[in-house]
């Protein structure tokens, strides 16, 4: 284990009223992916220590993001990811995707780099997809207690291939065209 003195998790937490520290994804000494979280232990006399824990990142990722993903048969239709500031996948329900460079599409890369939320049709992992994105930052009155994952520079990305994302709209379009042809045939 690393010494506390000088470590980011310690120095950022050993201050009164400091936000909770959520570190980057890293490999532990035994090769497991972990995320270190820490927070000051405060009393009336001030900060008396720092509470720290390492999370099993594969398990946290799979549980949190697996709840979002959908499959049809064997095909993954909706997938969720957490991207770091450089656009690498740092959380996924499939651990084999971790640390893969996720964003080759310039439109999607620019959208996520804007650190805003929204959606765009772009190529994600070589598939034309509807991608929704948002920064992982505190959104409440407690913003001072948590700066966000990756120090507020990470983003969540939910991607669905356009063929399934727009399937309902395409189906409705086809139905309306059919109805219009039937009505045109009746009126003529």
C-alpha positions as CSV (number, residue, x, y, z in Angstrom):
1,X,0.0,0.0,0.0
2,X,1.2,3.5,-0.7
3,X,2.1,5.8,2.2
4,X,-0.6,8.4,3.2
5,X,1.7,11.4,3.4
6,X,1.7,13.2,0.0
7,X,-0.9,10.9,-1.6
8,X,-3.8,12.7,-3.3
9,X,-6.4,10.7,-1.5
10,X,-5.0,11.8,1.8
11,X,-4.1,15.4,1.1
12,X,-7.4,16.2,-0.6
13,X,-9.4,14.6,2.3
14,X,-7.4,15.7,5.4
15,X,-8.9,19.2,5.2
16,X,-12.0,20.3,7.1
17,X,-15.2,20.5,4.9
18,X,-13.3,18.9,2.0
19,X,-15.4,17.0,-0.6
20,X,-15.2,13.3,-0.7
21,X,-12.3,12.1,-2.8
22,X,-12.9,9.6,-5.5
23,X,-9.7,8.7,-7.2
24,X,-9.0,7.4,-10.7
25,X,-9.3,3.7,-11.7
26,X,-6.0,2.0,-11.1
27,X,-4.5,-1.5,-10.7
28,X,-3.8,-2.6,-7.1
29,X,-0.7,-4.5,-6.2
30,X,-2.5,-7.8,-6.8
31,X,-3.6,-6.7,-10.3
32,X,-7.2,-5.9,-9.5
33,X,-8.9,-2.7,-10.7
34,X,-9.8,-0.5,-7.8
35,X,-11.0,3.1,-7.1
36,X,-9.9,4.7,-3.9
37,X,-12.4,6.8,-2.0
38,X,-11.6,8.8,1.1
39,X,-13.2,11.4,3.3
40,X,-12.1,13.4,6.4
41,X,-13.1,12.1,9.9
42,X,-14.1,15.4,11.6
43,X,-15.0,16.2,15.1
44,X,-15.5,19.5,17.0
45,X,-11.7,19.7,17.4
46,X,-11.3,19.5,13.6
47,X,-10.0,16.7,11.3
48,X,-8.8,13.8,13.3
49,X,-8.1,11.4,10.4
50,X,-9.0,10.2,7.0
51,X,-11.3,7.2,6.2
52,X,-10.2,5.4,3.1
53,X,-11.5,2.4,1.1
54,X,-10.7,0.7,-2.2
55,X,-13.6,-0.3,-4.3
56,X,-13.6,-3.4,-6.5
57,X,-14.1,-1.5,-9.7
58,X,-15.0,-4.5,-11.9
59,X,-17.8,-5.4,-9.6
60,X,-19.1,-1.8,-9.1
61,X,-19.0,-1.2,-12.9
62,X,-20.8,-4.4,-13.8
63,X,-23.5,-3.9,-11.2
64,X,-24.1,-0.2,-11.9
65,X,-23.8,-0.2,-15.7
66,X,-25.2,-3.7,-16.2
67,X,-28.5,-2.4,-14.9
68,X,-28.7,0.0,-17.9
69,X,-27.7,-2.3,-20.7
70,X,-30.2,-4.2,-22.8
71,X,-29.8,-7.1,-25.1
72,X,-32.0,-8.6,-27.8
73,X,-31.1,-12.2,-28.2
74,X,-27.3,-12.3,-28.2
75,X,-26.9,-8.7,-29.4
76,X,-26.2,-5.8,-27.1
77,X,-28.5,-3.0,-28.0
78,X,-27.9,-0.4,-25.2
79,X,-24.6,-0.1,-23.5
80,X,-23.4,2.3,-20.8
81,X,-19.9,3.4,-20.1
82,X,-17.9,5.8,-18.0
83,X,-15.2,7.7,-19.8
84,X,-12.2,9.5,-18.3
85,X,-11.1,13.0,-19.4
86,X,-9.2,11.4,-22.3
87,X,-12.2,9.5,-23.6
88,X,-11.0,6.0,-22.4
89,X,-13.5,3.6,-21.1
90,X,-12.9,3.4,-17.3
91,X,-16.2,1.6,-16.4
92,X,-18.2,-0.9,-18.4
93,X,-20.3,-3.9,-17.6
94,X,-17.9,-5.9,-19.8
95,X,-14.4,-5.6,-18.1
96,X,-12.6,-6.5,-21.3
97,X,-13.5,-3.0,-22.6
98,X,-11.8,-1.2,-19.8
99,X,-9.1,1.3,-20.8
100,X,-9.9,0.9,-24.5
101,X,-9.9,4.2,-26.4
102,X,-13.6,4.7,-26.9
103,X,-14.0,7.7,-29.1
104,X,-12.8,7.7,-32.6
105,X,-15.7,9.8,-34.0
106,X,-14.7,13.5,-33.9
107,X,-18.3,14.7,-33.4
108,X,-18.8,12.5,-30.4
109,X,-15.4,13.4,-29.0
110,X,-16.1,17.1,-29.3
111,X,-19.6,16.7,-27.7
112,X,-18.2,14.9,-24.7
113,X,-15.2,17.3,-24.4
114,X,-17.7,20.1,-24.1
115,X,-18.4,18.8,-20.6
116,X,-22.1,19.3,-21.3
117,X,-25.0,16.9,-21.6
118,X,-26.8,15.9,-24.7
119,X,-27.1,13.4,-27.5
120,X,-25.6,12.9,-31.0
121,X,-25.7,10.4,-33.7
122,X,-22.1,9.3,-34.3
123,X,-19.9,6.2,-34.7
124,X,-19.1,4.6,-31.4
125,X,-16.9,1.4,-31.5
126,X,-17.4,1.2,-35.3
127,X,-21.2,1.2,-35.1
128,X,-23.5,4.2,-36.0
129,X,-25.2,4.9,-32.7
130,X,-27.4,7.3,-30.8
131,X,-25.2,8.4,-28.0
132,X,-26.3,10.2,-24.9
133,X,-23.7,11.8,-22.7
134,X,-23.3,13.8,-19.5
135,X,-20.5,14.8,-17.1
136,X,-20.4,13.1,-13.8
137,X,-20.5,16.1,-11.5
138,X,-22.5,17.0,-8.4
139,X,-25.9,18.3,-9.3
140,X,-27.3,19.3,-5.9
141,X,-26.9,21.6,-3.0
142,X,-24.3,19.2,-1.7
143,X,-22.0,19.9,-4.6
144,X,-19.3,20.9,-2.1
145,X,-19.3,17.4,-0.6
146,X,-18.5,15.7,-3.9
147,X,-16.7,17.1,-7.0
148,X,-17.6,14.2,-9.2
149,X,-15.9,11.1,-10.5
150,X,-12.5,11.7,-12.0
151,X,-12.5,15.1,-10.2
152,X,-15.5,16.2,-12.3
153,X,-13.8,15.4,-15.6
154,X,-15.4,12.0,-16.4
155,X,-18.5,11.4,-18.4
156,X,-21.2,8.8,-18.7
157,X,-22.0,7.6,-22.2
158,X,-25.0,5.5,-23.2
159,X,-24.9,4.2,-26.7
160,X,-27.5,2.3,-28.8
161,X,-27.1,1.4,-32.5
162,X,-29.3,3.7,-34.6
163,X,-31.1,0.7,-36.2
164,X,-32.5,-0.2,-32.8
165,X,-32.7,3.3,-31.4
166,X,-34.9,4.5,-34.2
167,X,-36.7,1.2,-34.9
168,X,-40.0,2.5,-33.4
169,X,-39.9,5.7,-35.5
170,X,-39.1,3.7,-38.6
171,X,-41.9,1.3,-37.9
172,X,-44.4,4.1,-37.3
173,X,-43.2,5.8,-40.5
174,X,-43.9,2.6,-42.5
175,X,-47.3,2.2,-40.9
176,X,-48.3,5.8,-41.7
177,X,-47.1,5.5,-45.3
178,X,-49.2,2.3,-45.6
179,X,-52.3,4.0,-44.1
180,X,-51.8,7.0,-46.5
181,X,-51.7,4.6,-49.5
182,X,-54.8,2.8,-48.3
183,X,-56.6,6.1,-47.8
184,X,-55.4,7.3,-51.2
185,X,-56.7,4.1,-52.8
186,X,-60.1,4.4,-51.1
187,X,-60.5,8.1,-52.1
188,X,-59.4,7.6,-55.7
